[in-house]
Amino acid sequence: MKVDLAIIPSLSLVVIVFAGATYARNTVWQNEFRLWSDVVEKSPFDARGRYNLGNAYNHEGRVDKAVEQYEGALKLKPNLAEARNNLGNAYSKKGWLDKAIEQYEDALKVRPDSAIFHYNLGMTFMRSGLKSKAATELKAALKLKPDFTGPGRALEYMSK
């Protein structure tokens, strides 16, 4: 079988171009912040991308930026319960407990079977001094997930 030697440089060039493109794309995957920033940049109307970028900001301790992304995600997809929950967490970190409670309650309208949403709402009620409401939510969390230790400890703490 005879190979045309002129094709070798062309194939080499194609391999080099694809290797370079692969390398460039892999830099985006270096960390979650870069990945989700790239997703939002390329798809600004992707609610899930904004939600995940909010999580990346939150993991870096950049709560204000996380809030922006969660709010952006909810403008695009109001029933994204996880974004409502995480926005509630961000508001809680900022000390905006009333706003946090509102987000947790809205998340529970979408997913009433979420133990973590009930737990977060209960803990925020507790921080707000609303012990009866806190106990109700913590008990709901335990009922949904009996092996969830957080609500049990919180209820013990409240009973002291």
C-alpha positions as CSV (number, residue, x, y, z in Angstrom):
1,M,0.0,0.0,0.0
2,K,1.4,3.3,-1.0
3,V,0.8,6.4,1.2
4,D,0.8,9.9,-0.3
5,L,3.5,11.7,1.6
6,A,1.7,15.1,1.0
7,I,-1.1,14.1,3.4
8,I,1.2,13.7,6.4
9,P,1.8,17.4,7.1
10,S,-2.0,18.1,6.6
11,L,-2.9,15.4,9.2
12,S,-0.3,16.6,11.5
13,L,-1.7,20.1,11.3
14,V,-5.2,18.8,12.1
15,V,-3.9,16.9,15.1
16,I,-2.2,20.0,16.4
17,V,-5.3,22.2,16.0
18,F,-7.5,19.7,17.8
19,A,-4.9,19.2,20.6
20,G,-4.8,23.0,21.0
21,A,-8.6,23.2,21.1
22,T,-8.8,20.4,23.7
23,Y,-6.2,22.1,25.9
24,A,-8.1,25.4,25.7
25,R,-11.4,23.8,26.6
26,N,-9.8,21.9,29.5
27,T,-8.7,25.1,31.2
28,V,-12.4,25.9,31.6
29,W,-12.8,22.7,33.7
30,Q,-10.0,23.6,36.2
31,N,-12.5,24.7,38.8
32,E,-16.3,25.0,39.3
33,F,-16.1,28.9,39.2
34,R,-14.5,28.9,35.8
35,L,-16.8,26.2,34.4
36,W,-20.0,27.9,35.5
37,S,-18.8,31.4,34.6
38,D,-18.2,30.0,31.1
39,V,-21.6,28.4,30.9
40,V,-23.3,31.7,32.0
41,E,-21.2,33.7,29.6
42,K,-22.2,31.5,26.7
43,S,-25.8,30.8,27.8
44,P,-27.0,33.8,29.9
45,F,-30.5,32.5,29.9
46,D,-29.6,29.2,31.5
47,A,-31.1,29.2,35.0
48,R,-29.3,26.0,36.1
49,G,-26.0,27.6,35.0
50,R,-26.7,30.7,37.1
51,Y,-27.7,28.6,40.0
52,N,-24.4,26.6,39.8
53,L,-22.4,29.8,39.4
54,G,-24.2,31.1,42.6
55,N,-23.0,27.9,44.3
56,A,-19.5,28.5,43.1
57,Y,-19.5,32.1,44.5
58,N,-21.0,30.9,47.7
59,H,-18.3,28.3,48.2
60,E,-15.7,31.1,47.8
61,G,-17.5,33.1,50.4
62,R,-18.7,35.8,47.9
63,V,-22.3,35.9,49.2
64,D,-23.3,39.1,47.4
65,K,-22.3,37.6,44.0
66,A,-24.0,34.3,44.9
67,V,-27.2,36.3,45.7
68,E,-27.0,38.0,42.3
69,Q,-26.8,34.6,40.5
70,Y,-29.5,32.9,42.5
71,E,-31.8,35.9,41.9
72,G,-30.9,35.8,38.2
73,A,-31.7,32.0,38.1
74,L,-35.1,32.6,39.7
75,K,-36.0,35.3,37.3
76,L,-35.5,32.8,34.5
77,K,-37.0,29.8,36.4
78,P,-39.1,30.9,39.4
79,N,-39.8,27.3,40.5
80,L,-36.2,26.3,40.8
81,A,-36.6,25.2,44.5
82,E,-32.8,24.6,45.1
83,A,-32.1,28.1,44.0
84,R,-34.7,29.5,46.4
85,N,-33.2,27.4,49.2
86,N,-29.7,28.5,48.5
87,L,-30.8,32.1,48.2
88,G,-32.4,31.7,51.6
89,N,-29.1,30.4,52.9
90,A,-27.3,33.4,51.4
91,Y,-29.9,35.9,52.9
92,S,-29.5,34.1,56.3
93,K,-25.7,34.6,56.1
94,K,-26.3,38.3,55.5
95,G,-28.7,38.4,58.5
96,W,-31.7,39.0,56.4
97,L,-33.8,36.4,58.2
98,D,-37.3,37.6,57.0
99,K,-36.1,37.4,53.3
100,A,-34.5,34.0,54.1
101,I,-37.8,32.7,55.6
102,E,-39.7,33.9,52.5
103,Q,-37.3,31.9,50.2
104,Y,-37.5,28.8,52.2
105,E,-41.3,28.9,52.3
106,D,-41.4,29.4,48.5
107,A,-39.0,26.5,48.0
108,L,-41.3,24.3,50.1
109,K,-44.3,25.3,48.0
110,V,-42.4,23.6,45.1
111,R,-40.9,20.7,47.1
112,P,-42.8,20.2,50.3
113,D,-41.0,16.8,50.8
114,S,-37.6,18.3,51.2
115,A,-36.2,17.7,54.7
116,I,-33.3,20.2,54.2
117,F,-35.7,23.0,53.2
118,H,-37.8,22.3,56.4
119,Y,-34.6,22.2,58.4
120,N,-33.3,25.5,57.0
121,L,-36.6,27.1,57.6
122,G,-36.8,25.8,61.1
123,M,-33.3,27.0,62.0
124,T,-34.1,30.4,60.6
125,F,-37.3,30.5,62.7
126,M,-35.2,29.6,65.7
127,R,-32.7,32.4,65.0
128,S,-35.7,34.7,64.7
129,G,-36.9,33.7,68.1
130,L,-40.0,31.9,66.7
131,K,-39.5,28.7,68.7
132,S,-43.0,27.2,68.0
133,K,-42.6,27.6,64.2
134,A,-39.0,26.3,64.4
135,A,-40.2,23.2,66.3
136,T,-42.9,22.5,63.7
137,E,-40.4,22.7,60.8
138,L,-37.7,20.7,62.5
139,K,-40.2,18.0,63.3
140,A,-41.3,18.0,59.7
141,A,-37.7,17.5,58.6
142,L,-37.3,14.6,61.0
143,K,-40.5,13.0,59.8
144,L,-39.3,13.2,56.2
145,K,-35.8,12.0,57.0
146,P,-35.6,10.2,60.4
147,D,-31.8,9.7,60.2
148,F,-31.2,13.5,59.7
149,T,-29.4,14.4,62.9
150,G,-29.5,18.2,62.6
151,P,-33.2,18.7,63.4
152,G,-33.0,16.3,66.4
153,R,-30.0,18.2,67.9
154,A,-31.8,21.6,67.3
155,L,-34.9,20.3,69.0
156,E,-32.9,19.1,72.0
157,Y,-31.1,22.5,72.2
158,M,-34.5,24.3,72.1
159,S,-35.9,22.1,74.9
160,K,-33.1,23.1,77.3
